Amino acid sequence: MSEFFTDLGTALPRLVEEGLRDTLLSFLGGAVLMVLVAVLLGLATHQGPIWLRGISRAIVEFFRGTSLVVQLFFLFYALPTLTGVDLGSMWTAILALGLNYGAYGAEVVRGSLAAVPKGQWETATALSMPWATKIRRIIWPQAWALMLPGFNNLLVMLVKGTAVVGLVLLNDLTFESEQVRREVGTWPAFLAALIIYFLIALVVSGVLRVLERRAQRRLGLGDFGSQKERRTDDETDDAAPAHAGVA
């Protein structure tokens, strides 16, 4: 048992030193691109003219309906052959991750915009607001609070999705854990990788929960639950003596 923990202690710093950088870079780059793609496609699908909605929907369905691994291979091997454009390993990983998860994010954005009460849209239109002002000042703050739980799930999935970027020659955590396995054994190497992936996902999820609470507070929703609980407690306290008297 002591040997196992010794091997685990050897594997963890090795993976952090040699594999964490590429995993974090591909995640951060993919996350930024994911949000941009999700917002653009989500807005186009929900608010664009019919022809733009059709194009946006086709893009979303294409990237949701094809394998991330195949997309990686196409961008890394086929694209340079077809166009002469070589993106390199890191940009290939970022582009594939951003487009793939951005397609799923587009549905989160579209659904959140659709969930904003119709009266909010009608009020902004009645005030003759320009479209951009209506979205920025009235609709987006409400939709943003609804999007964050969905983005939280997608970003955690994106953390796990970075495990395939080693297929395009990046030294990510999964690739390095295979190298470390040859030295310390299977259990310590992959357990160390699991721990690091879990910690990254935990941090990402925590940050998104903070953003979600802030977005709700800006809409005046942050203390609604606690106020409701306090009102219920007060009503219970007021009613208790009457029930006691009847008894």
MODELLER restraints for C-alpha pairs under 7 A, 6 or more apart:
rsr = mdl.restraints
at = mdl.atoms
rsr.add(forms.Gaussian(group=physical.xy_distance, feature=features.Distance(at['CA:4:A'], at['CA:188:A']), mean=6.66, stdev=0.5))
rsr.add(forms.Gaussian(group=physical.xy_distance, feature=features.Distance(at['CA:7:A'], at['CA:184:A']), mean=5.50, stdev=0.5))
rsr.add(forms.Gaussian(group=physical.xy_distance, feature=features.Distance(at['CA:7:A'], at['CA:188:A']), mean=5.91, stdev=0.5))
rsr.add(forms.Gaussian(group=physical.xy_distance, feature=features.Distance(at['CA:8:A'], at['CA:188:A']), mean=4.61, stdev=0.5))
rsr.add(forms.Gaussian(group=physical.xy_distance, feature=features.Distance(at['CA:8:A'], at['CA:189:A']), mean=6.76, stdev=0.5))
rsr.add(forms.Gaussian(group=physical.xy_distance, feature=features.Distance(at['CA:8:A'], at['CA:192:A']), mean=6.39, stdev=0.5))
rsr.add(forms.Gaussian(group=physical.xy_distance, feature=features.Distance(at['CA:11:A'], at['CA:180:A']), mean=6.49, stdev=0.5))
rsr.add(forms.Gaussian(group=physical.xy_distance, feature=features.Distance(at['CA:11:A'], at['CA:188:A']), mean=6.58, stdev=0.5))
rsr.add(forms.Gaussian(group=physical.xy_distance, feature=features.Distance(at['CA:11:A'], at['CA:189:A']), mean=5.59, stdev=0.5))
rsr.add(forms.Gaussian(group=physical.xy_distance, feature=features.Distance(at['CA:11:A'], at['CA:192:A']), mean=6.25, stdev=0.5))
rsr.add(forms.Gaussian(group=physical.xy_distance, feature=features.Distance(at['CA:12:A'], at['CA:192:A']), mean=5.27, stdev=0.5))
rsr.add(forms.Gaussian(group=physical.xy_distance, feature=features.Distance(at['CA:15:A'], at['CA:173:A']), mean=6.14, stdev=0.5))
rsr.add(forms.Gaussian(group=physical.xy_distance, feature=features.Distance(at['CA:15:A'], at['CA:176:A']), mean=6.27, stdev=0.5))
rsr.add(forms.Gaussian(group=physical.xy_distance, feature=features.Distance(at['CA:15:A'], at['CA:177:A']), mean=6.60, stdev=0.5))
rsr.add(forms.Gaussian(group=physical.xy_distance, feature=features.Distance(at['CA:18:A'], at['CA:176:A']), mean=6.88, stdev=0.5))
rsr.add(forms.Gaussian(group=physical.xy_distance, feature=features.Distance(at['CA:19:A'], at['CA:171:A']), mean=5.51, stdev=0.5))
rsr.add(forms.Gaussian(group=physical.xy_distance, feature=features.Distance(at['CA:19:A'], at['CA:172:A']), mean=4.39, stdev=0.5))
rsr.add(forms.Gaussian(group=physical.xy_distance, feature=features.Distance(at['CA:19:A'], at['CA:173:A']), mean=4.33, stdev=0.5))
rsr.add(forms.Gaussian(group=physical.xy_distance, feature=features.Distance(at['CA:19:A'], at['CA:176:A']), mean=5.61, stdev=0.5))
rsr.add(forms.Gaussian(group=physical.xy_distance, feature=features.Distance(at['CA:20:A'], at['CA:172:A']), mean=6.26, stdev=0.5))
rsr.add(forms.Gaussian(group=physical.xy_distance, feature=features.Distance(at['CA:20:A'], at['CA:173:A']), mean=5.81, stdev=0.5))
rsr.add(forms.Gaussian(group=physical.xy_distance, feature=features.Distance(at['CA:22:A'], at['CA:170:A']), mean=6.59, stdev=0.5))
rsr.add(forms.Gaussian(group=physical.xy_distance, feature=features.Distance(at['CA:22:A'], at['CA:171:A']), mean=6.16, stdev=0.5))
rsr.add(forms.Gaussian(group=physical.xy_distance, feature=features.Distance(at['CA:22:A'], at['CA:172:A']), mean=5.11, stdev=0.5))
rsr.add(forms.Gaussian(group=physical.xy_distance, feature=features.Distance(at['CA:23:A'], at['CA:162:A']), mean=6.22, stdev=0.5))
rsr.add(forms.Gaussian(group=physical.xy_distance, feature=features.Distance(at['CA:23:A'], at['CA:172:A']), mean=4.97, stdev=0.5))
rsr.add(forms.Gaussian(group=physical.xy_distance, feature=features.Distance(at['CA:23:A'], at['CA:173:A']), mean=6.32, stdev=0.5))
rsr.add(forms.Gaussian(group=physical.xy_distance, feature=features.Distance(at['CA:26:A'], at['CA:90:A']), mean=6.59, stdev=0.5))
rsr.add(forms.Gaussian(group=physical.xy_distance, feature=features.Distance(at['CA:26:A'], at['CA:93:A']), mean=6.24, stdev=0.5))
rsr.add(forms.Gaussian(group=physical.xy_distance, feature=features.Distance(at['CA:26:A'], at['CA:94:A']), mean=5.33, stdev=0.5))
rsr.add(forms.Gaussian(group=physical.xy_distance, feature=features.Distance(at['CA:26:A'], at['CA:162:A']), mean=6.77, stdev=0.5))
rsr.add(forms.Gaussian(group=physical.xy_distance, feature=features.Distance(at['CA:27:A'], at['CA:158:A']), mean=6.74, stdev=0.5))
rsr.add(forms.Gaussian(group=physical.xy_distance, feature=features.Distance(at['CA:27:A'], at['CA:159:A']), mean=6.13, stdev=0.5))
rsr.add(forms.Gaussian(group=physical.xy_distance, feature=features.Distance(at['CA:27:A'], at['CA:162:A']), mean=6.44, stdev=0.5))
rsr.add(forms.Gaussian(group=physical.xy_distance, feature=features.Distance(at['CA:29:A'], at['CA:94:A']), mean=5.46, stdev=0.5))
rsr.add(forms.Gaussian(group=physical.xy_distance, feature=features.Distance(at['CA:30:A'], at['CA:94:A']), mean=4.55, stdev=0.5))
rsr.add(forms.Gaussian(group=physical.xy_distance, feature=features.Distance(at['CA:30:A'], at['CA:95:A']), mean=6.68, stdev=0.5))
rsr.add(forms.Gaussian(group=physical.xy_distance, feature=features.Distance(at['CA:30:A'], at['CA:97:A']), mean=5.20, stdev=0.5))
rsr.add(forms.Gaussian(group=physical.xy_distance, feature=features.Distance(at['CA:30:A'], at['CA:98:A']), mean=4.36, stdev=0.5))
rsr.add(forms.Gaussian(group=physical.xy_distance, feature=features.Distance(at['CA:31:A'], at['CA:98:A']), mean=6.32, stdev=0.5))
rsr.add(forms.Gaussian(group=physical.xy_distance, feature=features.Distance(at['CA:31:A'], at['CA:155:A']), mean=6.87, stdev=0.5))
rsr.add(forms.Gaussian(group=physical.xy_distance, feature=features.Distance(at['CA:33:A'], at['CA:98:A']), mean=4.73, stdev=0.5))
rsr.add(forms.Gaussian(group=physical.xy_distance, feature=features.Distance(at['CA:34:A'], at['CA:98:A']), mean=4.15, stdev=0.5))
rsr.add(forms.Gaussian(group=physical.xy_distance, feature=features.Distance(at['CA:34:A'], at['CA:99:A']), mean=6.24, stdev=0.5))
rsr.add(forms.Gaussian(group=physical.xy_distance, feature=features.Distance(at['CA:34:A'], at['CA:101:A']), mean=5.83, stdev=0.5))
rsr.add(forms.Gaussian(group=physical.xy_distance, feature=features.Distance(at['CA:34:A'], at['CA:102:A']), mean=4.02, stdev=0.5))
rsr.add(forms.Gaussian(group=physical.xy_distance, feature=features.Distance(at['CA:35:A'], at['CA:102:A']), mean=6.26, stdev=0.5))
rsr.add(forms.Gaussian(group=physical.xy_distance, feature=features.Distance(at['CA:37:A'], at['CA:99:A']), mean=6.73, stdev=0.5))
rsr.add(forms.Gaussian(group=physical.xy_distance, feature=features.Distance(at['CA:37:A'], at['CA:102:A']), mean=5.06, stdev=0.5))
rsr.add(forms.Gaussian(group=physical.xy_distance, feature=features.Distance(at['CA:38:A'], at['CA:102:A']), mean=4.64, stdev=0.5))
rsr.add(forms.Gaussian(group=physical.xy_distance, feature=features.Distance(at['CA:38:A'], at['CA:103:A']), mean=6.15, stdev=0.5))
rsr.add(forms.Gaussian(group=physical.xy_distance, feature=features.Distance(at['CA:38:A'], at['CA:105:A']), mean=4.67, stdev=0.5))
rsr.add(forms.Gaussian(group=physical.xy_distance, feature=features.Distance(at['CA:38:A'], at['CA:106:A']), mean=3.90, stdev=0.5))
rsr.add(forms.Gaussian(group=physical.xy_distance, feature=features.Distance(at['CA:38:A'], at['CA:109:A']), mean=6.56, stdev=0.5))
rsr.add(forms.Gaussian(group=physical.xy_distance, feature=features.Distance(at['CA:39:A'], at['CA:106:A']), mean=6.23, stdev=0.5))
rsr.add(forms.Gaussian(group=physical.xy_distance, feature=features.Distance(at['CA:39:A'], at['CA:109:A']), mean=6.26, stdev=0.5))
rsr.add(forms.Gaussian(group=physical.xy_distance, feature=features.Distance(at['CA:41:A'], at['CA:56:A']), mean=5.67, stdev=0.5))
rsr.add(forms.Gaussian(group=physical.xy_distance, feature=features.Distance(at['CA:41:A'], at['CA:106:A']), mean=5.46, stdev=0.5))
rsr.add(forms.Gaussian(group=physical.xy_distance, feature=features.Distance(at['CA:42:A'], at['CA:106:A']), mean=4.26, stdev=0.5))
rsr.add(forms.Gaussian(group=physical.xy_distance, feature=features.Distance(at['CA:42:A'], at['CA:107:A']), mean=6.25, stdev=0.5))
rsr.add(forms.Gaussian(group=physical.xy_distance, feature=features.Distance(at['CA:42:A'], at['CA:109:A']), mean=5.00, stdev=0.5))
rsr.add(forms.Gaussian(group=physical.xy_distance, feature=features.Distance(at['CA:42:A'], at['CA:110:A']), mean=4.64, stdev=0.5))
rsr.add(forms.Gaussian(group=physical.xy_distance, feature=features.Distance(at['CA:43:A'], at['CA:110:A']), mean=6.54, stdev=0.5))
rsr.add(forms.Gaussian(group=physical.xy_distance, feature=features.Distance(at['CA:44:A'], at['CA:52:A']), mean=6.34, stdev=0.5))
rsr.add(forms.Gaussian(group=physical.xy_distance, feature=features.Distance(at['CA:44:A'], at['CA:53:A']), mean=5.76, stdev=0.5))
rsr.add(forms.Gaussian(group=physical.xy_distance, feature=features.Distance(at['CA:44:A'], at['CA:56:A']), mean=6.35, stdev=0.5))
rsr.add(forms.Gaussian(group=physical.xy_distance, feature=features.Distance(at['CA:45:A'], at['CA:53:A']), mean=4.46, stdev=0.5))
rsr.add(forms.Gaussian(group=physical.xy_distance, feature=features.Distance(at['CA:45:A'], at['CA:56:A']), mean=5.73, stdev=0.5))
rsr.add(forms.Gaussian(group=physical.xy_distance, feature=features.Distance(at['CA:45:A'], at['CA:57:A']), mean=6.35, stdev=0.5))
rsr.add(forms.Gaussian(group=physical.xy_distance, feature=features.Distance(at['CA:45:A'], at['CA:110:A']), mean=6.74, stdev=0.5))
rsr.add(forms.Gaussian(group=physical.xy_distance, feature=features.Distance(at['CA:46:A'], at['CA:110:A']), mean=5.65, stdev=0.5))
rsr.add(forms.Gaussian(group=physical.xy_distance, feature=features.Distance(at['CA:60:A'], at['CA:103:A']), mean=4.70, stdev=0.5))
rsr.add(forms.Gaussian(group=physical.xy_distance, feature=features.Distance(at['CA:63:A'], at['CA:99:A']), mean=6.80, stdev=0.5))
rsr.add(forms.Gaussian(group=physical.xy_distance, feature=features.Distance(at['CA:63:A'], at['CA:100:A']), mean=5.26, stdev=0.5))
rsr.add(forms.Gaussian(group=physical.xy_distance, feature=features.Distance(at['CA:63:A'], at['CA:103:A']), mean=6.07, stdev=0.5))
rsr.add(forms.Gaussian(group=physical.xy_distance, feature=features.Distance(at['CA:64:A'], at['CA:100:A']), mean=6.31, stdev=0.5))
rsr.add(forms.Gaussian(group=physical.xy_distance, feature=features.Distance(at['CA:64:A'], at['CA:103:A']), mean=6.02, stdev=0.5))
rsr.add(forms.Gaussian(group=physical.xy_distance, feature=features.Distance(at['CA:64:A'], at['CA:104:A']), mean=6.54, stdev=0.5))
rsr.add(forms.Gaussian(group=physical.xy_distance, feature=features.Distance(at['CA:68:A'], at['CA:96:A']), mean=6.89, stdev=0.5))
rsr.add(forms.Gaussian(group=physical.xy_distance, feature=features.Distance(at['CA:68:A'], at['CA:100:A']), mean=6.53, stdev=0.5))
rsr.add(forms.Gaussian(group=physical.xy_distance, feature=features.Distance(at['CA:71:A'], at['CA:96:A']), mean=6.14, stdev=0.5))
rsr.add(forms.Gaussian(group=physical.xy_distance, feature=features.Distance(at['CA:72:A'], at['CA:92:A']), mean=6.71, stdev=0.5))
rsr.add(forms.Gaussian(group=physical.xy_distance, feature=features.Distance(at['CA:72:A'], at['CA:93:A']), mean=6.63, stdev=0.5))
rsr.add(forms.Gaussian(group=physical.xy_distance, feature=features.Distance(at['CA:72:A'], at['CA:96:A']), mean=5.73, stdev=0.5))
rsr.add(forms.Gaussian(group=physical.xy_distance, feature=features.Distance(at['CA:75:A'], at['CA:92:A']), mean=6.12, stdev=0.5))
rsr.add(forms.Gaussian(group=physical.xy_distance, feature=features.Distance(at['CA:76:A'], at['CA:92:A']), mean=6.15, stdev=0.5))
rsr.add(forms.Gaussian(group=physical.xy_distance, feature=features.Distance(at['CA:76:A'], at['CA:168:A']), mean=6.82, stdev=0.5))
rsr.add(forms.Gaussian(group=physical.xy_distance, feature=features.Distance(at['CA:79:A'], at['CA:85:A']), mean=6.58, stdev=0.5))
rsr.add(forms.Gaussian(group=physical.xy_distance, feature=features.Distance(at['CA:80:A'], at['CA:86:A']), mean=5.02, stdev=0.5))
rsr.add(forms.Gaussian(group=physical.xy_distance, feature=features.Distance(at['CA:89:A'], at['CA:168:A']), mean=5.68, stdev=0.5))
rsr.add(forms.Gaussian(group=physical.xy_distance, feature=features.Distance(at['CA:89:A'], at['CA:169:A']), mean=6.36, stdev=0.5))
rsr.add(forms.Gaussian(group=physical.xy_distance, feature=features.Distance(at['CA:89:A'], at['CA:170:A']), mean=6.33, stdev=0.5))
rsr.add(forms.Gaussian(group=physical.xy_distance, feature=features.Distance(at['CA:93:A'], at['CA:165:A']), mean=5.86, stdev=0.5))
rsr.add(forms.Gaussian(group=physical.xy_distance, feature=features.Distance(at['CA:101:A'], at['CA:154:A']), mean=6.98, stdev=0.5))
rsr.add(forms.Gaussian(group=physical.xy_distance, feature=features.Distance(at['CA:105:A'], at['CA:151:A']), mean=6.85, stdev=0.5))
rsr.add(forms.Gaussian(group=physical.xy_distance, feature=features.Distance(at['CA:108:A'], at['CA:147:A']), mean=6.07, stdev=0.5))
rsr.add(forms.Gaussian(group=physical.xy_distance, feature=features.Distance(at['CA:108:A'], at['CA:150:A']), mean=6.13, stdev=0.5))
rsr.add(forms.Gaussian(group=physical.xy_distance, feature=features.Distance(at['CA:109:A'], at['CA:147:A']), mean=6.17, stdev=0.5))
rsr.add(forms.Gaussian(group=physical.xy_distance, feature=features.Distance(at['CA:112:A'], at['CA:143:A']), mean=5.05, stdev=0.5))
rsr.add(forms.Gaussian(group=physical.xy_distance, feature=features.Distance(at['CA:112:A'], at['CA:146:A']), mean=5.59, stdev=0.5))
rsr.add(forms.Gaussian(group=physical.xy_distance, feature=features.Distance(at['CA:112:A'], at['CA:147:A']), mean=5.79, stdev=0.5))
rsr.add(forms.Gaussian(group=physical.xy_distance, feature=features.Distance(at['CA:113:A'], at['CA:143:A']), mean=5.36, stdev=0.5))
rsr.add(forms.Gaussian(group=physical.xy_distance, feature=features.Distance(at['CA:116:A'], at['CA:139:A']), mean=6.96, stdev=0.5))
rsr.add(forms.Gaussian(group=physical.xy_distance, feature=features.Distance(at['CA:116:A'], at['CA:142:A']), mean=6.64, stdev=0.5))
rsr.add(forms.Gaussian(group=physical.xy_distance, feature=features.Distance(at['CA:116:A'], at['CA:143:A']), mean=6.27, stdev=0.5))
rsr.add(forms.Gaussian(group=physical.xy_distance, feature=features.Distance(at['CA:124:A'], at['CA:134:A']), mean=5.88, stdev=0.5))
rsr.add(forms.Gaussian(group=physical.xy_distance, feature=features.Distance(at['CA:145:A'], at['CA:212:A']), mean=6.00, stdev=0.5))
rsr.add(forms.Gaussian(group=physical.xy_distance, feature=features.Distance(at['CA:145:A'], at['CA:215:A']), mean=5.24, stdev=0.5))
rsr.add(forms.Gaussian(group=physical.xy_distance, feature=features.Distance(at['CA:145:A'], at['CA:216:A']), mean=6.01, stdev=0.5))
rsr.add(forms.Gaussian(group=physical.xy_distance, feature=features.Distance(at['CA:148:A'], at['CA:208:A']), mean=6.73, stdev=0.5))
rsr.add(forms.Gaussian(group=physical.xy_distance, feature=features.Distance(at['CA:148:A'], at['CA:212:A']), mean=5.81, stdev=0.5))
rsr.add(forms.Gaussian(group=physical.xy_distance, feature=features.Distance(at['CA:152:A'], at['CA:205:A']), mean=5.89, stdev=0.5))
rsr.add(forms.Gaussian(group=physical.xy_distance, feature=features.Distance(at['CA:152:A'], at['CA:208:A']), mean=5.76, stdev=0.5))
rsr.add(forms.Gaussian(group=physical.xy_distance, feature=features.Distance(at['CA:156:A'], at['CA:201:A']), mean=5.38, stdev=0.5))
rsr.add(forms.Gaussian(group=physical.xy_distance, feature=features.Distance(at['CA:156:A'], at['CA:204:A']), mean=6.91, stdev=0.5))
rsr.add(forms.Gaussian(group=physical.xy_distance, feature=features.Distance(at['CA:156:A'], at['CA:205:A']), mean=6.87, stdev=0.5))
rsr.add(forms.Gaussian(group=physical.xy_distance, feature=features.Distance(at['CA:159:A'], at['CA:201:A']), mean=6.40, stdev=0.5))
rsr.add(forms.Gaussian(group=physical.xy_distance, feature=features.Distance(at['CA:163:A'], at['CA:174:A']), mean=5.59, stdev=0.5))
rsr.add(forms.Gaussian(group=physical.xy_distance, feature=features.Distance(at['CA:165:A'], at['CA:172:A']), mean=6.94, stdev=0.5))
rsr.add(forms.Gaussian(group=physical.xy_distance, feature=features.Distance(at['CA:166:A'], at['CA:172:A']), mean=5.82, stdev=0.5))
rsr.add(forms.Gaussian(group=physical.xy_distance, feature=features.Distance(at['CA:166:A'], at['CA:175:A']), mean=5.53, stdev=0.5))
rsr.add(forms.Gaussian(group=physical.xy_distance, feature=features.Distance(at['CA:173:A'], at['CA:193:A']), mean=6.37, stdev=0.5))
rsr.add(forms.Gaussian(group=physical.xy_distance, feature=features.Distance(at['CA:174:A'], at['CA:193:A']), mean=6.92, stdev=0.5))
rsr.add(forms.Gaussian(group=physical.xy_distance, feature=features.Distance(at['CA:177:A'], at['CA:189:A']), mean=5.40, stdev=0.5))
rsr.add(forms.Gaussian(group=physical.xy_distance, feature=features.Distance(at['CA:177:A'], at['CA:190:A']), mean=6.04, stdev=0.5))
rsr.add(forms.Gaussian(group=physical.xy_distance, feature=features.Distance(at['CA:177:A'], at['CA:193:A']), mean=6.42, stdev=0.5))
rsr.add(forms.Gaussian(group=physical.xy_distance, feature=features.Distance(at['CA:180:A'], at['CA:189:A']), mean=5.92, stdev=0.5))
rsr.add(forms.Gaussian(group=physical.xy_distance, feature=features.Distance(at['CA:181:A'], at['CA:189:A']), mean=5.06, stdev=0.5))
rsr.add(forms.Gaussian(group=physical.xy_distance, feature=features.Distance(at['CA:213:A'], at['CA:222:A']), mean=6.49, stdev=0.5))
rsr.add(forms.Gaussian(group=physical.xy_distance, feature=features.Distance(at['CA:216:A'], at['CA:222:A']), mean=5.21, stdev=0.5))
